């Protein structure tokens, strides 16, 4: 269902209109009786950072074609003097 709302009413009831848009209702704000703006839910953008890219790369590797070996190199000596 589409709900038409005047700008003045939208300013006074913005929180309620946002809740209605989040619930799936189409909310259109009008100015001088003409549709001007539509309230819409923002869809989250897919993650495209380096971690997400690495995860996707590993998902596409056929099983059995990759081997992992633990790096047993010592991290070095740690000095824990609390004096």
PyMOL Python script that loads the backbone (N, CA, C, O; Angstrom):
from pymol import cmd

cmd.read_pdbstr("""\
ATOM      1  N   UNK A   1       0.834  -1.161   0.000  1.00  0.00           N
ATOM      2  CA  UNK A   1       0.000   0.000   0.000  1.00  0.00           C
ATOM      3  C   UNK A   1       0.896   1.247   0.000  1.00  0.00           C
ATOM      4  O   UNK A   1       1.933   1.267   0.663  1.00  0.00           O
ATOM      5  N   UNK A   2       0.503   2.261  -0.728  1.00  0.00           N
ATOM      6  CA  UNK A   2       1.264   3.501  -0.800  1.00  0.00           C
ATOM      7  C   UNK A   2       0.613   4.560   0.065  1.00  0.00           C
ATOM      8  O   UNK A   2      -0.603   4.747   0.040  1.00  0.00           O
ATOM      9  N   UNK A   3       1.444   5.249   0.831  1.00  0.00           N
ATOM     10  CA  UNK A   3       0.957   6.296   1.714  1.00  0.00           C
ATOM     11  C   UNK A   3       1.534   7.623   1.238  1.00  0.00           C
ATOM     12  O   UNK A   3       2.753   7.773   1.155  1.00  0.00           O
ATOM     13  N   UNK A   4       0.667   8.593   0.924  1.00  0.00           N
ATOM     14  CA  UNK A   4       1.098   9.928   0.531  1.00  0.00           C
ATOM     15  C   UNK A   4       1.044  10.838   1.749  1.00  0.00           C
ATOM     16  O   UNK A   4       0.049  10.857   2.472  1.00  0.00           O
ATOM     17  N   UNK A   5       2.126  11.597   1.976  1.00  0.00           N
ATOM     18  CA  UNK A   5       2.234  12.447   3.157  1.00  0.00           C
ATOM     19  C   UNK A   5       2.756  13.821   2.725  1.00  0.00           C
ATOM     20  O   UNK A   5       3.707  13.910   1.949  1.00  0.00           O
ATOM     21  N   UNK A   6       2.137  14.878   3.225  1.00  0.00           N
ATOM     22  CA  UNK A   6       2.617  16.224   2.953  1.00  0.00           C
ATOM     23  C   UNK A   6       3.945  16.451   3.683  1.00  0.00           C
ATOM     24  O   UNK A   6       4.214  15.818   4.703  1.00  0.00           O
ATOM     25  N   UNK A   7       4.767  17.355   3.154  1.00  0.00           N
ATOM     26  CA  UNK A   7       6.060  17.644   3.760  1.00  0.00           C
ATOM     27  C   UNK A   7       5.902  18.027   5.229  1.00  0.00           C
ATOM     28  O   UNK A   7       6.646  17.545   6.083  1.00  0.00           O
ATOM     29  N   UNK A   8       4.938  18.890   5.521  1.00  0.00           N
ATOM     30  CA  UNK A   8       4.744  19.335   6.902  1.00  0.00           C
ATOM     31  C   UNK A   8       4.418  18.161   7.812  1.00  0.00           C
ATOM     32  O   UNK A   8       4.940  18.071   8.924  1.00  0.00           O
ATOM     33  N   UNK A   9       3.554  17.257   7.346  1.00  0.00           N
ATOM     34  CA  UNK A   9       3.198  16.082   8.150  1.00  0.00           C
ATOM     35  C   UNK A   9       4.384  15.130   8.284  1.00  0.00           C
ATOM     36  O   UNK A   9       4.559  14.494   9.323  1.00  0.00           O
ATOM     37  N   UNK A  10       5.194  15.033   7.234  1.00  0.00           N
ATOM     38  CA  UNK A  10       6.363  14.154   7.282  1.00  0.00           C
ATOM     39  C   UNK A  10       7.358  14.661   8.323  1.00  0.00           C
ATOM     40  O   UNK A  10       7.944  13.870   9.062  1.00  0.00           O
ATOM     41  N   UNK A  11       7.550  15.973   8.381  1.00  0.00           N
ATOM     42  CA  UNK A  11       8.460  16.548   9.373  1.00  0.00           C
ATOM     43  C   UNK A  11       7.966  16.265  10.788  1.00  0.00           C
ATOM     44  O   UNK A  11       8.766  15.993  11.683  1.00  0.00           O
ATOM     45  N   UNK A  12       6.670  16.329  10.990  1.00  0.00           N
ATOM     46  CA  UNK A  12       6.102  16.131  12.325  1.00  0.00           C
ATOM     47  C   UNK A  12       6.074  14.659  12.733  1.00  0.00           C
ATOM     48  O   UNK A  12       6.070  14.348  13.924  1.00  0.00           O
ATOM     49  N   UNK A  13       6.054  13.752  11.754  1.00  0.00           N
ATOM     50  CA  UNK A  13       5.883  12.320  12.049  1.00  0.00           C
ATOM     51  C   UNK A  13       6.980  11.461  11.428  1.00  0.00           C
ATOM     52  O   UNK A  13       6.737  10.306  11.076  1.00  0.00           O
ATOM     53  N   UNK A  14       8.172  12.008  11.292  1.00  0.00           N
ATOM     54  CA  UNK A  14       9.231  11.291  10.570  1.00  0.00           C
ATOM     55  C   UNK A  14       9.556   9.928  11.181  1.00  0.00           C
ATOM     56  O   UNK A  14       9.700   8.950  10.447  1.00  0.00           O
ATOM     57  N   UNK A  15       9.674   9.844  12.487  1.00  0.00           N
ATOM     58  CA  UNK A  15      10.013   8.559  13.119  1.00  0.00           C
ATOM     59  C   UNK A  15       8.984   7.483  12.787  1.00  0.00           C
ATOM     60  O   UNK A  15       9.350   6.349  12.479  1.00  0.00           O
ATOM     61  N   UNK A  16       7.711   7.828  12.848  1.00  0.00           N
ATOM     62  CA  UNK A  16       6.650   6.870  12.538  1.00  0.00           C
ATOM     63  C   UNK A  16       6.703   6.470  11.069  1.00  0.00           C
ATOM     64  O   UNK A  16       6.523   5.297  10.741  1.00  0.00           O
ATOM     65  N   UNK A  17       6.944   7.422  10.192  1.00  0.00           N
ATOM     66  CA  UNK A  17       7.019   7.123   8.758  1.00  0.00           C
ATOM     67  C   UNK A  17       8.203   6.211   8.444  1.00  0.00           C
ATOM     68  O   UNK A  17       8.109   5.337   7.582  1.00  0.00           O
ATOM     69  N   UNK A  18       9.305   6.416   9.140  1.00  0.00           N
ATOM     70  CA  UNK A  18      10.463   5.543   8.950  1.00  0.00           C
ATOM     71  C   UNK A  18      10.124   4.127   9.384  1.00  0.00           C
ATOM     72  O   UNK A  18      10.471   3.171   8.692  1.00  0.00           O
ATOM     73  N   UNK A  19       9.451   3.977  10.518  1.00  0.00           N
ATOM     74  CA  UNK A  19       9.043   2.634  10.970  1.00  0.00           C
ATOM     75  C   UNK A  19       8.138   1.967   9.942  1.00  0.00           C
ATOM     76  O   UNK A  19       8.276   0.774   9.672  1.00  0.00           O
ATOM     77  N   UNK A  20       7.217   2.731   9.369  1.00  0.00           N
ATOM     78  CA  UNK A  20       6.309   2.172   8.368  1.00  0.00           C
ATOM     79  C   UNK A  20       7.074   1.745   7.117  1.00  0.00           C
ATOM     80  O   UNK A  20       6.791   0.691   6.547  1.00  0.00           O
ATOM     81  N   UNK A  21       8.036   2.552   6.690  1.00  0.00           N
ATOM     82  CA  UNK A  21       8.843   2.183   5.524  1.00  0.00           C
ATOM     83  C   UNK A  21       9.659   0.923   5.816  1.00  0.00           C
ATOM     84  O   UNK A  21       9.792   0.052   4.957  1.00  0.00           O
ATOM     85  N   UNK A  22      10.204   0.830   7.030  1.00  0.00           N
ATOM     86  CA  UNK A  22      10.958  -0.365   7.414  1.00  0.00           C
ATOM     87  C   UNK A  22      10.072  -1.606   7.417  1.00  0.00           C
ATOM     88  O   UNK A  22      10.544  -2.715   7.169  1.00  0.00           O
ATOM     89  N   UNK A  23       8.785  -1.411   7.700  1.00  0.00           N
ATOM     90  CA  UNK A  23       7.843  -2.533   7.725  1.00  0.00           C
ATOM     91  C   UNK A  23       7.367  -2.914   6.327  1.00  0.00           C
ATOM     92  O   UNK A  23       6.600  -3.863   6.167  1.00  0.00           O
ATOM     93  N   UNK A  24       7.828  -2.161   5.301  1.00  0.00           N
ATOM     94  CA  UNK A  24       7.487  -2.537   3.933  1.00  0.00           C
ATOM     95  C   UNK A  24       6.484  -1.630   3.247  1.00  0.00           C
ATOM     96  O   UNK A  24       6.184  -1.826   2.070  1.00  0.00           O
ATOM     97  N   UNK A  25       5.959  -0.641   3.957  1.00  0.00           N
ATOM     98  CA  UNK A  25       4.994   0.260   3.340  1.00  0.00           C
ATOM     99  C   UNK A  25       5.719   1.295   2.486  1.00  0.00           C
ATOM    100  O   UNK A  25       6.788   1.777   2.860  1.00  0.00           O
ATOM    101  N   UNK A  26       5.141   1.630   1.353  1.00  0.00           N
ATOM    102  CA  UNK A  26       5.691   2.675   0.504  1.00  0.00           C
ATOM    103  C   UNK A  26       5.196   4.017   1.021  1.00  0.00           C
ATOM    104  O   UNK A  26       3.991   4.245   1.119  1.00  0.00           O
ATOM    105  N   UNK A  27       6.130   4.902   1.353  1.00  0.00           N
ATOM    106  CA  UNK A  27       5.792   6.220   1.875  1.00  0.00           C
ATOM    107  C   UNK A  27       6.344   7.261   0.903  1.00  0.00           C
ATOM    108  O   UNK A  27       7.549   7.323   0.659  1.00  0.00           O
ATOM    109  N   UNK A  28       5.448   8.073   0.355  1.00  0.00           N
ATOM    110  CA  UNK A  28       5.848   9.116  -0.584  1.00  0.00           C
ATOM    111  C   UNK A  28       5.496  10.469   0.021  1.00  0.00           C
ATOM    112  O   UNK A  28       4.367  10.698   0.454  1.00  0.00           O
ATOM    113  N   UNK A  29       6.480  11.355   0.041  1.00  0.00           N
ATOM    114  CA  UNK A  29       6.284  12.710   0.567  1.00  0.00           C
ATOM    115  C   UNK A  29       5.929  13.610  -0.619  1.00  0.00           C
ATOM    116  O   UNK A  29       6.571  13.571  -1.668  1.00  0.00           O
ATOM    117  N   UNK A  30       4.889  14.416  -0.419  1.00  0.00           N
ATOM    118  CA  UNK A  30       4.437  15.300  -1.495  1.00  0.00           C
ATOM    119  C   UNK A  30       4.691  16.761  -1.127  1.00  0.00           C
ATOM    120  O   UNK A  30       4.707  17.133   0.046  1.00  0.00           O
ATOM    121  N   UNK A  31       4.888  17.575  -2.161  1.00  0.00           N
ATOM    122  CA  UNK A  31       5.005  19.024  -1.993  1.00  0.00           C
ATOM    123  C   UNK A  31       4.022  19.658  -2.979  1.00  0.00           C
ATOM    124  O   UNK A  31       4.089  19.417  -4.184  1.00  0.00           O
ATOM    125  N   UNK A  32       3.131  20.452  -2.456  1.00  0.00           N
ATOM    126  CA  UNK A  32       2.082  21.081  -3.269  1.00  0.00           C
ATOM    127  C   UNK A  32       1.277  20.028  -4.047  1.00  0.00           C
ATOM    128  O   UNK A  32       0.861  20.249  -5.184  1.00  0.00           O
ATOM    129  N   UNK A  33       1.075  18.878  -3.394  1.00  0.00           N
ATOM    130  CA  UNK A  33       0.262  17.824  -3.982  1.00  0.00           C
ATOM    131  C   UNK A  33       0.977  16.936  -4.988  1.00  0.00           C
ATOM    132  O   UNK A  33       0.368  16.018  -5.537  1.00  0.00           O
ATOM    133  N   UNK A  34       2.261  17.191  -5.241  1.00  0.00           N
ATOM    134  CA  UNK A  34       3.008  16.389  -6.222  1.00  0.00           C
ATOM    135  C   UNK A  34       4.035  15.520  -5.501  1.00  0.00           C
ATOM    136  O   UNK A  34       4.728  16.000  -4.604  1.00  0.00           O
ATOM    137  N   UNK A  35       4.140  14.241  -5.886  1.00  0.00           N
ATOM    138  CA  UNK A  35       5.130  13.356  -5.266  1.00  0.00           C
ATOM    139  C   UNK A  35       6.543  13.911  -5.450  1.00  0.00           C
ATOM    140  O   UNK A  35       6.940  14.291  -6.551  1.00  0.00           O
ATOM    141  N   UNK A  36       7.293  13.949  -4.342  1.00  0.00           N
ATOM    142  CA  UNK A  36       8.635  14.518  -4.381  1.00  0.00           C
ATOM    143  C   UNK A  36       9.703  13.509  -3.956  1.00  0.00           C
ATOM    144  O   UNK A  36      10.731  13.357  -4.617  1.00  0.00           O
ATOM    145  N   UNK A  37       9.440  12.821  -2.836  1.00  0.00           N
ATOM    146  CA  UNK A  37      10.438  11.924  -2.256  1.00  0.00           C
ATOM    147  C   UNK A  37       9.765  10.639  -1.813  1.00  0.00           C
ATOM    148  O   UNK A  37       8.624  10.643  -1.350  1.00  0.00           O
ATOM    149  N   UNK A  38      10.495   9.531  -1.963  1.00  0.00           N
ATOM    150  CA  UNK A  38      10.015   8.238  -1.472  1.00  0.00           C
ATOM    151  C   UNK A  38      10.936   7.772  -0.364  1.00  0.00           C
ATOM    152  O   UNK A  38      12.156   7.766  -0.528  1.00  0.00           O
ATOM    153  N   UNK A  39      10.364   7.381   0.764  1.00  0.00           N
ATOM    154  CA  UNK A  39      11.164   6.802   1.848  1.00  0.00           C
ATOM    155  C   UNK A  39      11.383   5.329   1.522  1.00  0.00           C
ATOM    156  O   UNK A  39      10.440   4.592   1.237  1.00  0.00           O
ATOM    157  N   UNK A  40      12.630   4.924   1.571  1.00  0.00           N
ATOM    158  CA  UNK A  40      12.955   3.539   1.244  1.00  0.00           C
ATOM    159  C   UNK A  40      14.001   3.017   2.217  1.00  0.00           C
ATOM    160  O   UNK A  40      14.844   3.769   2.705  1.00  0.00           O
ATOM    161  N   UNK A  41      13.935   1.740   2.486  1.00  0.00           N
ATOM    162  CA  UNK A  41      14.906   1.085   3.345  1.00  0.00           C
ATOM    163  C   UNK A  41      16.213   0.945   2.570  1.00  0.00           C
ATOM    164  O   UNK A  41      16.208   0.572   1.397  1.00  0.00           O
ATOM    165  N   UNK A  42      17.313   1.241   3.217  1.00  0.00           N
ATOM    166  CA  UNK A  42      18.628   1.120   2.597  1.00  0.00           C
ATOM    167  C   UNK A  42      19.105  -0.315   2.783  1.00  0.00           C
ATOM    168  O   UNK A  42      19.204  -0.805   3.908  1.00  0.00           O
ATOM    169  N   UNK A  43      19.394  -0.973   1.686  1.00  0.00           N
ATOM    170  CA  UNK A  43      19.903  -2.343   1.745  1.00  0.00           C
ATOM    171  C   UNK A  43      21.393  -2.294   2.059  1.00  0.00           C
ATOM    172  O   UNK A  43      22.114  -1.470   1.497  1.00  0.00           O
ATOM    173  N   UNK A  44      21.867  -3.167   2.953  1.00  0.00           N
ATOM    174  CA  UNK A  44      23.298  -3.160   3.257  1.00  0.00           C
ATOM    175  C   UNK A  44      24.111  -3.538   2.027  1.00  0.00           C
ATOM    176  O   UNK A  44      23.750  -4.441   1.271  1.00  0.00           O
ATOM    177  N   UNK A  45      25.210  -2.829   1.849  1.00  0.00           N
ATOM    178  CA  UNK A  45      26.079  -3.127   0.719  1.00  0.00           C
ATOM    179  C   UNK A  45      26.913  -4.356   1.047  1.00  0.00           C
ATOM    180  O   UNK A  45      27.303  -4.559   2.196  1.00  0.00           O
ATOM    181  N   UNK A  46      27.184  -5.174   0.037  1.00  0.00           N
ATOM    182  CA  UNK A  46      28.004  -6.359   0.304  1.00  0.00           C
ATOM    183  C   UNK A  46      29.410  -5.939   0.718  1.00  0.00           C
ATOM    184  O   UNK A  46      29.946  -4.936   0.248  1.00  0.00           O
ATOM    185  N   UNK A  47      29.990  -6.737   1.612  1.00  0.00           N
ATOM    186  CA  UNK A  47      31.344  -6.458   2.064  1.00  0.00           C
ATOM    187  C   UNK A  47      32.316  -6.742   0.925  1.00  0.00           C
ATOM    188  O   UNK A  47      32.244  -7.793   0.288  1.00  0.00           O
ATOM    189  N   UNK A  48      33.215  -5.812   0.673  1.00  0.00           N
ATOM    190  CA  UNK A  48      34.162  -5.997  -0.423  1.00  0.00           C
ATOM    191  C   UNK A  48      35.600  -5.763   0.024  1.00  0.00           C
ATOM    192  O   UNK A  48      36.488  -5.597  -0.812  1.00  0.00           O
ATOM    193  N   UNK A  49      35.835  -5.748   1.328  1.00  0.00           N
ATOM    194  CA  UNK A  49      37.173  -5.513   1.841  1.00  0.00           C
ATOM    195  C   UNK A  49      38.084  -6.706   1.599  1.00  0.00           C
ATOM    196  O   UNK A  49      37.639  -7.740   1.101  1.00  0.00           O
ATOM    197  N   UNK A  50      39.365  -6.565   1.952  1.00  0.00           N
ATOM    198  CA  UNK A  50      40.335  -7.628   1.695  1.00  0.00           C
ATOM    199  C   UNK A  50      40.017  -8.931   2.409  1.00  0.00           C
ATOM    200  O   UNK A  50      40.273 -10.007   1.869  1.00  0.00           O
ATOM    201  N   UNK A  51      39.464  -8.855   3.613  1.00  0.00           N
ATOM    202  CA  UNK A  51      39.124 -10.091   4.335  1.00  0.00           C
ATOM    203  C   UNK A  51      38.017 -10.823   3.599  1.00  0.00           C
ATOM    204  O   UNK A  51      38.102 -12.035   3.400  1.00  0.00           O
ATOM    205  N   UNK A  52      36.970 -10.097   3.190  1.00  0.00           N
ATOM    206  CA  UNK A  52      35.862 -10.720   2.453  1.00  0.00           C
ATOM    207  C   UNK A  52      36.363 -11.313   1.141  1.00  0.00           C
ATOM    208  O   UNK A  52      35.934 -12.397   0.747  1.00  0.00           O
ATOM    209  N   UNK A  53      37.275 -10.606   0.459  1.00  0.00           N
ATOM    210  CA  UNK A  53      37.812 -11.118  -0.806  1.00  0.00           C
ATOM    211  C   UNK A  53      38.583 -12.416  -0.581  1.00  0.00           C
ATOM    212  O   UNK A  53      38.488 -13.339  -1.390  1.00  0.00           O
ATOM    213  N   UNK A  54      39.349 -12.495   0.513  1.00  0.00           N
ATOM    214  CA  UNK A  54      40.103 -13.710   0.814  1.00  0.00           C
ATOM    215  C   UNK A  54      39.164 -14.866   1.124  1.00  0.00           C
ATOM    216  O   UNK A  54      39.385 -15.990   0.675  1.00  0.00           O
ATOM    217  N   UNK A  55      38.124 -14.590   1.886  1.00  0.00           N
ATOM    218  CA  UNK A  55      37.148 -15.632   2.212  1.00  0.00           C
ATOM    219  C   UNK A  55      36.507 -16.172   0.931  1.00  0.00           C
ATOM    220  O   UNK A  55      36.390 -17.384   0.751  1.00  0.00           O
ATOM    221  N   UNK A  56      36.099 -15.275   0.055  1.00  0.00           N
ATOM    222  CA  UNK A  56      35.471 -15.706  -1.202  1.00  0.00           C
ATOM    223  C   UNK A  56      36.457 -16.492  -2.055  1.00  0.00           C
ATOM    224  O   UNK A  56      36.061 -17.454  -2.713  1.00  0.00           O
ATOM    225  N   UNK A  57      37.741 -16.105  -2.064  1.00  0.00           N
ATOM    226  CA  UNK A  57      38.747 -16.830  -2.843  1.00  0.00           C
ATOM    227  C   UNK A  57      38.892 -18.255  -2.325  1.00  0.00           C
ATOM    228  O   UNK A  57      38.974 -19.195  -3.115  1.00  0.00           O
ATOM    229  N   UNK A  58      38.925 -18.424  -0.999  1.00  0.00           N
ATOM    230  CA  UNK A  58      39.045 -19.762  -0.431  1.00  0.00           C
ATOM    231  C   UNK A  58      37.793 -20.589  -0.677  1.00  0.00           C
ATOM    232  O   UNK A  58      37.888 -21.805  -0.846  1.00  0.00           O
ATOM    233  N   UNK A  59      36.634 -19.967  -0.702  1.00  0.00           N
ATOM    234  CA  UNK A  59      35.405 -20.714  -0.969  1.00  0.00           C
ATOM    235  C   UNK A  59      35.393 -21.290  -2.377  1.00  0.00           C
ATOM    236  O   UNK A  59      34.760 -22.316  -2.626  1.00  0.00           O
ATOM    237  N   UNK A  60      36.087 -20.635  -3.293  1.00  0.00           N
ATOM    238  CA  UNK A  60      36.085 -21.074  -4.687  1.00  0.00           C
ATOM    239  C   UNK A  60      37.167 -22.094  -5.003  1.00  0.00           C
ATOM    240  O   UNK A  60      37.221 -22.594  -6.127  1.00  0.00           O
ATOM    241  N   UNK A  61      38.032 -22.420  -4.043  1.00  0.00           N
ATOM    242  CA  UNK A  61      39.071 -23.421  -4.258  1.00  0.00           C
ATOM    243  C   UNK A  61      38.450 -24.806  -4.103  1.00  0.00           C
ATOM    244  O   UNK A  61      37.829 -25.095  -3.080  1.00  0.00           O
ATOM    245  N   UNK A  62      38.612 -25.665  -5.112  1.00  0.00           N
ATOM    246  CA  UNK A  62      38.051 -27.031  -4.980  1.00  0.00           C
ATOM    247  C   UNK A  62      38.670 -27.754  -3.791  1.00  0.00           C
ATOM    248  O   UNK A  62      39.865 -27.621  -3.527  1.00  0.00           O
ATOM    249  N   UNK A  63      37.857 -28.511  -3.083  1.00  0.00           N
ATOM    250  CA  UNK A  63      38.333 -29.235  -1.912  1.00  0.00           C
ATOM    251  C   UNK A  63      39.404 -30.245  -2.322  1.00  0.00           C
ATOM    252  O   UNK A  63      39.294 -30.903  -3.356  1.00  0.00           O
ATOM    253  N   UNK A  64      40.432 -30.352  -1.497  1.00  0.00           N
ATOM    254  CA  UNK A  64      41.513 -31.295  -1.756  1.00  0.00           C
ATOM    255  C   UNK A  64      42.647 -30.706  -2.574  1.00  0.00           C
ATOM    256  O   UNK A  64      43.686 -31.351  -2.712  1.00  0.00           O
ATOM    257  N   UNK A  65      42.492 -29.514  -3.121  1.00  0.00           N
ATOM    258  CA  UNK A  65      43.529 -28.912  -3.954  1.00  0.00           C
ATOM    259  C   UNK A  65      44.433 -27.946  -3.194  1.00  0.00           C
ATOM    260  O   UNK A  65      45.296 -27.304  -3.793  1.00  0.00           O
ATOM    261  N   UNK A  66      44.244 -27.841  -1.895  1.00  0.00           N
ATOM    262  CA  UNK A  66      45.045 -26.894  -1.127  1.00  0.00           C
ATOM    263  C   UNK A  66      45.485 -27.559   0.173  1.00  0.00           C
ATOM    264  O   UNK A  66      44.717 -28.270   0.821  1.00  0.00           O
ATOM    265  N   UNK A  67      46.751 -27.308   0.537  1.00  0.00           N
ATOM    266  CA  UNK A  67      47.282 -27.856   1.774  1.00  0.00           C
ATOM    267  C   UNK A  67      47.769 -26.715   2.648  1.00  0.00           C
ATOM    268  O   UNK A  67      48.295 -25.716   2.157  1.00  0.00           O
ATOM    269  N   UNK A  68      47.588 -26.875   3.937  1.00  0.00           N
ATOM    270  CA  UNK A  68      48.056 -25.883   4.887  1.00  0.00           C
ATOM    271  C   UNK A  68      49.105 -26.506   5.775  1.00  0.00           C
ATOM    272  O   UNK A  68      48.994 -27.673   6.151  1.00  0.00           O
ATOM    273  N   UNK A  69      50.118 -25.741   6.113  1.00  0.00           N
ATOM    274  CA  UNK A  69      51.144 -26.201   7.034  1.00  0.00           C
ATOM    275  C   UNK A  69      51.363 -25.115   8.063  1.00  0.00           C
ATOM    276  O   UNK A  69      51.469 -23.937   7.720  1.00  0.00           O
ATOM    277  N   UNK A  70      51.429 -25.501   9.301  1.00  0.00           N
ATOM    278  CA  UNK A  70      51.611 -24.543  10.383  1.00  0.00           C
ATOM    279  C   UNK A  70      53.040 -24.019  10.391  1.00  0.00           C
ATOM    280  O   UNK A  70      53.997 -24.784  10.277  1.00  0.00           O
ATOM    281  N   UNK A  71      53.167 -22.710  10.527  1.00  0.00           N
ATOM    282  CA  UNK A  71      54.478 -22.092  10.644  1.00  0.00           C
ATOM    283  C   UNK A  71      54.930 -22.221  12.093  1.00  0.00           C
ATOM    284  O   UNK A  71      54.339 -21.616  12.987  1.00  0.00           O
ATOM    285  N   UNK A  72      55.968 -23.002  12.324  1.00  0.00           N
ATOM    286  CA  UNK A  72      56.441 -23.252  13.678  1.00  0.00           C
ATOM    287  C   UNK A  72      57.628 -22.360  14.049  1.00  0.00           C
ATOM    288  O   UNK A  72      58.329 -22.639  15.021  1.00  0.00           O
ATOM    289  N   UNK A  73      57.855 -21.304  13.294  1.00  0.00           N
ATOM    290  CA  UNK A  73      58.928 -20.369  13.602  1.00  0.00           C
ATOM    291  C   UNK A  73      58.629 -19.694  14.933  1.00  0.00           C
ATOM    292  O   UNK A  73      57.532 -19.173  15.135  1.00  0.00           O
ATOM    293  N   UNK A  74      59.623 -19.700  15.862  1.00  0.00           N
ATOM    294  CA  UNK A  74      59.359 -19.056  17.161  1.00  0.00           C
ATOM    295  C   UNK A  74      59.161 -17.553  16.991  1.00  0.00           C
ATOM    296  O   UNK A  74      59.738 -16.928  16.102  1.00  0.00           O
ATOM    297  N   UNK A  75      58.353 -17.008  17.842  1.00  0.00           N
ATOM    298  CA  UNK A  75      58.039 -15.575  17.780  1.00  0.00           C
ATOM    299  C   UNK A  75      59.181 -14.745  18.340  1.00  0.00           C
ATOM    300  O   UNK A  75      59.224 -13.531  18.136  1.00  0.00           O
ATOM    301  N   UNK A  76      60.080 -15.367  19.022  1.00  0.00           N
ATOM    302  CA  UNK A  76      61.187 -14.636  19.623  1.00  0.00           C
ATOM    303  C   UNK A  76      61.070 -14.677  21.130  1.00  0.00           C
ATOM    304  O   UNK A  76      60.076 -15.141  21.690  1.00  0.00           O
ATOM    305  N   UNK A  77      62.098 -14.186  21.763  1.00  0.00           N
ATOM    306  CA  UNK A  77      62.112 -14.185  23.221  1.00  0.00           C
ATOM    307  C   UNK A  77      61.264 -13.023  23.748  1.00  0.00           C
ATOM    308  O   UNK A  77      61.227 -11.935  23.174  1.00  0.00           O
ATOM    309  N   UNK A  78      60.596 -13.301  24.851  1.00  0.00           N
ATOM    310  CA  UNK A  78      59.808 -12.250  25.481  1.00  0.00           C
ATOM    311  C   UNK A  78      60.404 -11.956  26.847  1.00  0.00           C
ATOM    312  O   UNK A  78      60.663 -12.870  27.630  1.00  0.00           O
ATOM    313  N   UNK A  79      60.617 -10.699  27.124  1.00  0.00           N
ATOM    314  CA  UNK A  79      61.156 -10.278  28.406  1.00  0.00           C
ATOM    315  C   UNK A  79      60.016  -9.818  29.286  1.00  0.00           C
ATOM    316  O   UNK A  79      59.360  -8.821  28.983  1.00  0.00           O
ATOM    317  N   UNK A  80      59.771 -10.531  30.371  1.00  0.00           N
ATOM    318  CA  UNK A  80      58.663 -10.223  31.251  1.00  0.00           C
ATOM    319  C   UNK A  80      59.142  -9.712  32.597  1.00  0.00           C
ATOM    320  O   UNK A  80      58.694 -10.194  33.637  1.00  0.00           O
ATOM    321  N   UNK A  81      60.044  -8.747  32.592  1.00  0.00           N
ATOM    322  CA  UNK A  81      60.529  -8.155  33.845  1.00  0.00           C
ATOM    323  C   UNK A  81      59.482  -7.204  34.384  1.00  0.00           C
ATOM    324  O   UNK A  81      59.032  -6.299  33.682  1.00  0.00           O
ATOM    325  N   UNK A  82      59.095  -7.410  35.634  1.00  0.00           N
ATOM    326  CA  UNK A  82      58.099  -6.557  36.276  1.00  0.00           C
ATOM    327  C   UNK A  82      58.708  -5.703  37.376  1.00  0.00           C
ATOM    328  O   UNK A  82      58.002  -5.251  38.278  1.00  0.00           O
ATOM    329  N   UNK A  83      60.025  -5.478  37.307  1.00  0.00           N
ATOM    330  CA  UNK A  83      60.712  -4.700  38.354  1.00  0.00           C
ATOM    331  C   UNK A  83      60.444  -3.234  38.200  1.00  0.00           C
ATOM    332  O   UNK A  83      60.939  -2.429  38.990  1.00  0.00           O
TER     333      UNK A  83
END
""", "prot")
cmd.dss("prot")
cmd.show_as("cartoon", "prot")
cmd.util.cbc("prot")
cmd.orient("prot")
